Amino acid sequence: MTETTLNVPAPHPATLPEQLLLAQCRLWTGRRRGPGGQHRNKTETAVVIEHRPTRLRAEASERRSQSENRQIAIRRLRLKLAVFARCSQTADAAPSEMWRAHCRDGRIAVSRRHWNFPALLAEALDVLAWHRADVGAAAQQLGTTASQLTRLLKRYPPAIDQLNRERAAAGLRPLR
């Protein structure tokens, strides 16, 4: 997996409705090895999705159902896009309506399993990129605290790892 971020035009692809996201993707199916019984090796249940503009890929093959694997692969692609694709921000950009719905009184209320999680993660990382990985400044713009923002990123380890790489490049100490 690439460790560099890619610039993408707004809106962020992780926030797009499924049909619009899939219009930017190439999808193919196949067979994968591993456990799953006789059915697994007789049908093409594995799904691979590639976002054409960024060339980021996600795949799923752990379920016996192609439609279940498709949903898992889309979710994984959204998370990868959230971590490795950046949209331009401005210092005075207000948080999105979705962000405000999940952030009340400075507290970010969203589970990692929630459908909006990748979009919220993408918005947080976009604002952090604008503020050159300064968590305090980004948190202030998003209407939350630095600890809440850090907690959100820690819910998906590749996100906090990516932020720490950016912080190291900016000469800042890593977050724990």
KAGIBEL-V546348 format. One record per residue. N is the residue number from 1. RES is the residue in three letters. NEAR is the number of other ideal C-beta (glycine too) atoms within 10 Angstrom. Layout:
BEGIN
<<N & RES & NEAR> <N & RES & NEAR>>
END
This chain:
BEGIN
<<1 & MET & 8> <2 & THR & 10> <3 & GLU & 10> <4 & THR & 7> <5 & THR & 17> <6 & LEU & 14> <7 & ASN & 10> <8 & VAL & 21> <9 & PRO & 9> <10 & ALA & 10> <11 & PRO & 13> <12 & HIS & 22> <13 & PRO & 26> <14 & ALA & 28> <15 & THR & 21> <16 & LEU & 16> <17 & PRO & 8> <18 & GLU & 12> <19 & GLN & 7> <20 & LEU & 11> <21 & LEU & 18> <22 & LEU & 16> <23 & ALA & 10> <24 & GLN & 15> <25 & CYS & 19> <26 & ARG & 12> <27 & LEU & 13> <28 & TRP & 11> <29 & THR & 15> <30 & GLY & 11> <31 & ARG & 12> <32 & ARG & 17> <33 & ARG & 9> <34 & GLY & 9> <35 & PRO & 6> <36 & GLY & 14> <37 & GLY & 8> <38 & GLN & 6> <39 & HIS & 10> <40 & ARG & 18> <41 & ASN & 12> <42 & LYS & 9> <43 & THR & 12> <44 & GLU & 13> <45 & THR & 24> <46 & ALA & 22> <47 & VAL & 25> <48 & VAL & 19> <49 & ILE & 22> <50 & GLU & 16> <51 & HIS & 24> <52 & ARG & 10> <53 & PRO & 13> <54 & THR & 19> <55 & ARG & 10> <56 & LEU & 21> <57 & ARG & 16> <58 & ALA & 20> <59 & GLU & 18> <60 & ALA & 22> <61 & SER & 22> <62 & GLU & 15> <63 & ARG & 17> <64 & ARG & 13> <65 & SER & 12> <66 & GLN & 15> <67 & SER & 10> <68 & GLU & 14> <69 & ASN & 22> <70 & ARG & 20> <71 & GLN & 14> <72 & ILE & 18> <73 & ALA & 22> <74 & ILE & 20> <75 & ARG & 16> <76 & ARG & 18> <77 & LEU & 27> <78 & ARG & 26> <79 & LEU & 20> <80 & LYS & 22> <81 & LEU & 27> <82 & ALA & 27> <83 & VAL & 26> <84 & PHE & 23> <85 & ALA & 21> <86 & ARG & 19> <87 & CYS & 19> <88 & SER & 12> <89 & GLN & 18> <90 & THR & 9> <91 & ALA & 9> <92 & ASP & 6> <93 & ALA & 14> <94 & ALA & 11> <95 & PRO & 18> <96 & SER & 16> <97 & GLU & 7> <98 & MET & 14> <99 & TRP & 20> <100 & ARG & 12> <101 & ALA & 13> <102 & HIS & 20> <103 & CYS & 21> <104 & ARG & 11> <105 & ASP & 7> <106 & GLY & 13> <107 & ARG & 11> <108 & ILE & 20> <109 & ALA & 11> <110 & VAL & 19> <111 & SER & 9> <112 & ARG & 12> <113 & ARG & 8> <114 & HIS & 12> <115 & TRP & 11> <116 & ASN & 16> <117 & PHE & 21> <118 & PRO & 26> <119 & ALA & 24> <120 & LEU & 25> <121 & LEU & 25> <122 & ALA & 26> <123 & GLU & 24> <124 & ALA & 27> <125 & LEU & 28> <126 & ASP & 23> <127 & VAL & 23> <128 & LEU & 26> <129 & ALA & 19> <130 & TRP & 19> <131 & HIS & 18> <132 & ARG & 14> <133 & ALA & 23> <134 & ASP & 16> <135 & VAL & 20> <136 & GLY & 11> <137 & ALA & 16> <138 & ALA & 23> <139 & ALA & 23> <140 & GLN & 15> <141 & GLN & 19> <142 & LEU & 25> <143 & GLY & 16> <144 & THR & 23> <145 & THR & 16> <146 & ALA & 15> <147 & SER & 11> <148 & GLN & 17> <149 & LEU & 24> <150 & THR & 16> <151 & ARG & 14> <152 & LEU & 24> <153 & LEU & 22> <154 & LYS & 14> <155 & ARG & 16> <156 & TYR & 17> <157 & PRO & 10> <158 & PRO & 16> <159 & ALA & 22> <160 & ILE & 19> <161 & ASP & 14> <162 & GLN & 22> <163 & LEU & 25> <164 & ASN & 17> <165 & ARG & 15> <166 & GLU & 17> <167 & ARG & 18> <168 & ALA & 12> <169 & ALA & 10> <170 & ALA & 11> <171 & GLY & 8> <172 & LEU & 15> <173 & ARG & 8> <174 & PRO & 12> <175 & LEU & 15> <176 & ARG & 7>>
END
